[in-house]
Amino acid sequence: MRNWIVVTVASGCLGIGCTIPETDQFTLERLCEGQGSQALEGLLRADPSTCDRGLELIVQPMGFNPGCIRAALWSKDGTGAASTVVPRNPNMSDGAAFHVVALLSDALRDELRLEVDAFEQTCDAAPVTSHAFTVGHPEKGQIAQSLIELPALDADGDGFISKGTGGTDCNDSDWSIKDKILWYPDMDGDGYGSNSNTAPVVRACSGPSQYANNNRDCNDNDSLISPGQAELRCDGRDDNCDNRVDEGFNIGATCVLPKGGRGVITCDPANPSRITCTG
């Protein structure tokens, strides 16, 4: 991770009675108003009462597009501190830099400590890459500009960073596989996890033994009961988790008894794969 400092100094003396040329004065005023050389995404105001110098940070992601960055500034003697969180603008192009300006004043007399963190999706998680460095305090009328490169790897461009570079992407070569997913207990081993609200859930890239990546099983104690299958048994139970019982067997319909007369279709208690006509 590298950073470069470029300093623009107002020409002429910096003492009493000195005037800053109009162009530099305009640039400094724009900076103190939160307007840098380009559109700004973030603002650090170390001294809320005044601003007579500044530092513009150009945060350049390398190999990924962070969902958020955080910039913090403080002086070694503790006379000033500020931080800001900058979510990624959806309109930013791939690889675009973030621009953050720190507004400073004579109240901060010591060297400045800067730290910039980049995050995978939101700033409420752990950063995937960071860079901290120290710069001298700009003189009055001075505008410093710092380019900060933050490297990480998102090879498949899905917005999730490779685990090897601090991210959470389970497979950085497959766009469809991103963050860790939820795994649900599959005690009957039928490939369907329990839909019980009390079932212990695991969040991981790959599931432990007897876990499935879905929670569609309405009875996780019977491997013959699972979604997506036909209602194979006439047993008075929901065998395929569609909230219907014995569909397809025409239970309750009128039928003719073996010795004549009218009866109704019921499940055959001796053979759950058959129906019988009972009177």
Stockholm file with secondary structure:
# STOCKHOLM 1.0

chainA/1-279         MRNWIVVTVASGCLGIGCTIPETDQFTLERLCEGQGSQALEGLLRADPSTCDRGLELIVQPMGFNPGCIRAALWSKDGTGAASTVVPRNPNMSDGAAFHVVALLSDALRDELRLEVDAFEQTCDAAPVTSHAFTVGHPEKGQIAQSLIELPALDADGDGFISKGTGGTDCNDSDWSIKDKILWYPDMDGDGYGSNSNTAPVVRACSGPSQYANNNRDCNDNDSLISPGQAELRCDGRDDNCDNRVDEGFNIGATCVLPKGGRGVITCDPANPSRITCTG
#=GR chainA/1-279 SS CCEEEEEEECSSCCSTTCCCCHHHHHHHHHHHTTCCSSCCSEEEESCTTCCSEEEEEEEEEESSCCSEEEEEEEETTSSCEEEEEEECCTTCCTTCCEEEEEEECTTCCSCEEEEEEEESSCTTSCCSEEEEEEECCCCTTEEEEEEEEEECCCTTCSSCCBGGGTCCBSCTTCTTCCSCEEEEECTTCSSCCBCCTTSCCEEESSCCTTEESCCCBSCTTCTTCCTTSCCCCCSSSCSSSSSCSSTTTTTTCEEECTTSSEEEEEECTTCTTCEEEEC
#=GC SS_cons         CCEEEEEEECSSCCSTTCCCCHHHHHHHHHHHTTCCSSCCSEEEESCTTCCSEEEEEEEEEESSCCSEEEEEEEETTSSCEEEEEEECCTTCCTTCCEEEEEEECTTCCSCEEEEEEEESSCTTSCCSEEEEEEECCCCTTEEEEEEEEEECCCTTCSSCCBGGGTCCBSCTTCTTCCSCEEEEECTTCSSCCBCCTTSCCEEESSCCTTEESCCCBSCTTCTTCCTTSCCCCCSSSCSSSSSCSSTTTTTTCEEECTTSSEEEEEECTTCTTCEEEEC
//
